Amino acid sequence: MKLSSKRKSFTILIPAYILLFLAMSCQKDSSVDLTEASEIVAEEVSNKPKSYPGVEEELWAYFELFEVAAAAQGLSIDLTAEGITGIIEDLEEDQVAGQCTSYSHAANHVTIDTDFWNRASDNFKEMIIFHELGHCYLDRGHREGQLESGNCISIMRSGIEPCRDAYSNLNKAYYIQELFNPGSVNVN
Ligand SMILES: [Zn+2]
């Protein structure tokens, strides 16, 4: 854990809405979070690149972020041991960004749509991969509904019911807590 790399990650302290705006053109910095939990995430990932056999290389960083985010919530997750595979390829269904395929006699498989991947910000990519791993690893179903703000209660929303995706640097800590400990988030 080098202090210098930690500092470097935090040179951009600007409001989340600007980060969202910049996310398309600023791939590196848009993943930087302003919360304490994600501070650890960003630092761990930048210092310790990890590979995931059977997972397309572009997805590795997000798989690792999932493990580190889980660790910050007190859960020990090893996606490699679980054998979950992942790929980026065209999903034929319109407006589907990702998919988890479950197998009874093989490890679960995450598919991320190519068009989505090419267009999405880092945060949106992270949200969709965390959503699919929420199905594929955490065995979660969908959780619908919205907070008073109109933001979705969970990143495990189906996308069918109305709520606003708000997986921004500002809200990430809440959504990660809800993802790994849904019972700890009291709504309604
Ligand atoms: Zn889903």
Boltz pocket constraint, residues with backbone or C-beta under 6 A from the ligand:
constraints:
  - pocket:
      binder: B
      contacts: [[A, 131], [A, 135], [A, 142], [A, 156], [A, 157], [A, 158]]
      max_distance: 6.0
